[in-house]
Amino acid sequence: MDAQASLMTSNPPQTGFKNLAIWWQRQAYRNKAAEWSLYFMFVTGFLLWNQFTLPWGIERILLITHVISSLVLFPAAVLPFWLSHRRLLKHSKKKLLVITGHLLDLLLLICALSGVLLFLVGNRGDDLGHLTYLAHLISALLITPILIRHAAGWSVLKPIWSLFQNRKSH
């Protein structure tokens, strides 16, 4: 009984909340997992676009990968970053980051909601299915370049950009 009592007093419940608060605050800053997750979901979804003709076996694997990764990565990595990042957007004095941040908010909301609708109902070939598909596709196509610009200074893609800059200087 004494061991249990000492464990309970040495680890009060509020430290769990404090750890959660620290974790939540860290999600708002330069979250590489969230950025990589968005790029991964974009690539797997982009390849599903009907402009590409892939064999059904590959398309099926891409679709399964896209759906499962979206169901796992979005709530686990992107959503905590997105929600915790709101505080930074409210207090930022950098106009470009505020504008691109608001655009990303709107586009992520459209893309996430249309993705959930496509997952639950699917594109059945009717007007609603086609509109949902277009909303998901267009919002994803717009998210990626805006995200690249929004996160340009600290992006996970920064090493790739530096390769191109080094070539220009030679």
C-alpha positions as CSV (number, residue, x, y, z in Angstrom):
1,M,0.0,0.0,0.0
2,D,2.9,2.4,0.8
3,A,4.4,1.8,-2.6
4,Q,1.1,2.7,-4.3
5,A,0.7,5.8,-2.2
6,S,4.3,7.0,-3.0
7,L,3.7,6.4,-6.7
8,M,0.5,8.4,-6.6
9,T,2.0,11.4,-4.8
10,S,5.3,11.4,-6.8
11,N,3.4,11.6,-10.1
12,P,0.4,14.0,-9.5
13,P,-2.2,14.1,-12.3
14,Q,-1.4,17.7,-13.3
15,T,2.0,16.7,-14.6
16,G,0.2,14.6,-17.2
17,F,-1.7,17.7,-18.2
18,K,1.5,19.7,-18.2
19,N,3.2,17.2,-20.4
20,L,0.2,17.3,-22.8
21,A,0.4,21.1,-22.8
22,I,4.1,21.0,-23.7
23,W,3.5,18.4,-26.4
24,W,0.6,20.5,-27.8
25,Q,2.7,23.6,-27.9
26,R,5.6,21.8,-29.7
27,Q,3.1,20.6,-32.4
28,A,2.7,24.2,-33.5
29,Y,6.3,24.7,-34.5
30,R,8.1,23.3,-37.6
31,N,6.3,20.0,-37.5
32,K,8.2,17.9,-40.0
33,A,5.9,14.9,-39.5
34,A,2.8,17.0,-40.4
35,E,4.5,18.4,-43.5
36,W,5.8,15.1,-44.7
37,S,2.4,13.6,-44.1
38,L,0.7,16.2,-46.3
39,Y,3.3,15.7,-49.1
40,F,2.8,11.9,-48.9
41,M,-1.0,12.1,-49.0
42,F,-0.6,14.5,-51.9
43,V,1.6,12.2,-54.0
44,T,-0.4,9.1,-53.3
45,G,-3.6,11.0,-54.2
46,F,-2.2,12.9,-57.2
47,L,-1.2,9.6,-58.8
48,L,-4.9,8.5,-58.5
49,W,-6.0,11.4,-60.6
50,N,-7.8,10.1,-63.7
51,Q,-5.3,12.0,-65.9
52,F,-2.8,9.1,-65.2
53,T,-3.5,5.7,-66.6
54,L,-2.1,3.1,-64.2
55,P,-2.7,-0.6,-64.2
56,W,-5.6,-1.4,-61.8
57,G,-3.2,-3.4,-59.5
58,I,-1.1,-0.3,-58.9
59,E,-4.0,2.0,-58.7
60,R,-5.7,-0.2,-56.1
61,I,-2.5,-0.3,-53.9
62,L,-2.2,3.5,-54.3
63,L,-5.9,4.0,-53.3
64,I,-5.5,1.7,-50.2
65,T,-2.3,3.5,-49.3
66,H,-3.8,6.9,-49.7
67,V,-6.9,6.1,-47.7
68,I,-5.2,4.3,-44.8
69,S,-2.4,6.9,-44.6
70,S,-4.9,9.7,-44.7
71,L,-7.0,8.1,-41.9
72,V,-3.8,7.6,-39.8
73,L,-1.5,10.5,-40.7
74,F,-4.1,13.3,-40.8
75,P,-5.4,12.8,-37.3
76,A,-2.1,11.8,-35.8
77,A,0.3,14.3,-37.3
78,V,-1.5,17.0,-39.3
79,L,-4.6,17.7,-37.2
80,P,-2.6,18.4,-33.9
81,F,-0.2,20.7,-35.8
82,W,-3.0,22.4,-37.6
83,L,-5.1,23.1,-34.5
84,S,-2.1,24.1,-32.3
85,H,-0.8,26.3,-35.0
86,R,-3.9,28.6,-34.8
87,R,-2.4,30.6,-32.0
88,L,0.6,31.5,-34.1
89,L,-1.6,32.6,-36.9
90,K,-3.6,34.9,-34.6
91,H,-0.5,36.6,-33.3
92,S,1.7,36.8,-36.4
93,K,2.7,40.1,-37.8
94,K,3.9,38.6,-41.1
95,K,1.2,39.3,-43.6
96,L,2.3,36.7,-46.1
97,L,2.2,33.9,-43.4
98,V,-1.2,35.1,-42.2
99,I,-2.7,35.1,-45.8
100,T,-1.2,31.8,-46.7
101,G,-2.2,30.4,-43.3
102,H,-5.8,31.4,-43.8
103,L,-5.8,29.9,-47.3
104,L,-4.3,26.7,-46.0
105,D,-7.0,26.6,-43.3
106,L,-9.8,26.9,-45.8
107,L,-8.2,24.4,-48.2
108,L,-7.3,21.9,-45.6
109,L,-10.9,22.0,-44.3
110,I,-12.3,21.5,-47.8
111,C,-9.9,18.7,-48.5
112,A,-10.4,16.9,-45.2
113,L,-14.2,17.1,-45.4
114,S,-14.4,16.1,-49.0
115,G,-11.9,13.2,-48.2
116,V,-14.1,12.0,-45.4
117,L,-17.2,12.2,-47.7
118,L,-15.4,10.3,-50.4
119,F,-14.3,7.7,-47.8
120,L,-17.8,7.3,-46.4
121,V,-19.9,7.6,-49.5
122,G,-17.5,7.4,-52.4
123,N,-17.8,8.9,-55.9
124,R,-20.9,7.1,-57.2
125,G,-20.8,9.0,-60.5
126,D,-23.6,11.4,-59.5
127,D,-23.3,15.2,-59.3
128,L,-22.5,15.1,-55.5
129,G,-19.8,12.5,-56.0
130,H,-18.2,14.4,-58.9
131,L,-18.4,17.7,-56.9
132,T,-16.8,16.0,-53.9
133,Y,-14.1,14.5,-56.1
134,L,-13.4,17.9,-57.7
135,A,-13.3,19.7,-54.3
136,H,-10.9,17.1,-53.0
137,L,-8.6,17.3,-56.1
138,I,-8.6,21.0,-56.5
139,S,-8.0,21.8,-52.8
140,A,-5.1,19.3,-52.7
141,L,-3.6,20.8,-55.9
142,L,-3.8,24.2,-54.3
143,I,-2.6,23.1,-50.8
144,T,0.8,21.9,-52.0
145,P,2.2,25.0,-53.6
146,I,0.8,27.2,-50.9
147,L,2.2,25.0,-48.2
148,I,5.6,25.0,-49.9
149,R,5.5,28.8,-49.9
150,H,4.1,29.1,-46.4
151,A,6.8,26.9,-44.9
152,A,9.6,28.0,-47.2
153,G,12.0,29.1,-44.5
154,W,11.9,25.9,-42.5
155,S,10.4,23.3,-44.8
156,V,11.5,19.7,-45.0
157,L,12.0,20.5,-48.7
158,K,14.6,23.2,-48.0
159,P,17.6,20.9,-48.6
160,I,16.1,20.2,-52.1
161,W,15.7,23.9,-52.8
162,S,19.3,24.5,-51.7
163,L,20.5,22.0,-54.3
164,F,19.0,24.1,-57.0
165,Q,20.3,27.3,-55.5
166,N,23.8,25.8,-55.4
167,R,23.6,24.9,-59.1
168,K,22.7,28.5,-60.0
169,S,25.7,29.8,-58.3
170,H,28.1,27.5,-60.2
